[in-house]
Amino acid sequence: MGYPRVIEELRTRFAYIFATENRYEGAPSVLAHLIDGQPFELYGKEVHPIKVMHGQLPILGYRIEKNWATLLMLNTSLQKS
């Protein structure tokens, strides 16, 4: 889920995860959803996209119910554990 420019970049770099034909066994798959800035529900939880800057690059963070995180923060905390 993200900005159109991000999803297009992912489609370019990782075309095989978006493939619907001739997939190899065990290949990851992704169903992309464009984010329009409005809250949405995911697995019964309310998710609020939040625009934040990562250096000079605008990215999305997500507030899930009362918690929030950006993908960068999630990635960092996973690396520390």
N, C-alpha and C positions, 0 to 999 in steps of 0.2 A: 504494500500500500504506500503510495507516495505521489510525488509530483510527476507529471507526464515526462519531463526531461530525464528523471531518474529511471523510470520504467523503460523508456526507450534505450537508455544506456545499458541497462541490464539485458534487454533483448539483444543488443548488439554484441555485448561481451559474452553472454551466456545463453546463446540461442537454443542450445540443447535442452535447457530446463523448461523452455516454453513450447517445445515441439509437441505436436499432437499426433504425428505419424512417425513411423520408423524409430520409435524410442527403444533404447537398449534397456535390458532388464536391470533394475536397480537405479536407474537415472532419477535424480530428484525432479520434482515437478512444482511449478509455481502457477498460481492463479492471481494475476495482477489486478489490482483495483486502484483506480485513480482517486486521489483525495481532493475533495472540493473545499476543505476547510470546515465542513460541518461535522458535528459529533456523529458517531455511528456505533452500532453494537457489534461486539465480537465475542462469541462464546458466552453470551449472557452478561457481558460487562460493557459499560458505557465507556467509549474511547473518544477523547478530545484531541485532535491534532493541534499542535502548538508550533508556530513558526519561530525558529531560533537560528542564530548564526553560528556556523562552525568556521572560524576564521573569516574569510571573505565569502563563504558559500552559504546560501540560505538552505536550511534543511528543516525537516519536521521532527519534533519530539512528540511524544504521546503521553497524555495524562489518562491513566486507566483508573477509573473511579477516583479515589483520593490520592493515588500515587502517580508519579510521572517519571519518565526517563527518555533519553534519546538513545538511538541505536549505538552511538559512540560510547555513552556511559554504560550501556548494557555490555558491550563488547569489552570495555575496560574492566568492569567488575568480574566478568567471567574469566578473564585472563589472570586475575589476582587469586582466584580460588583454586 
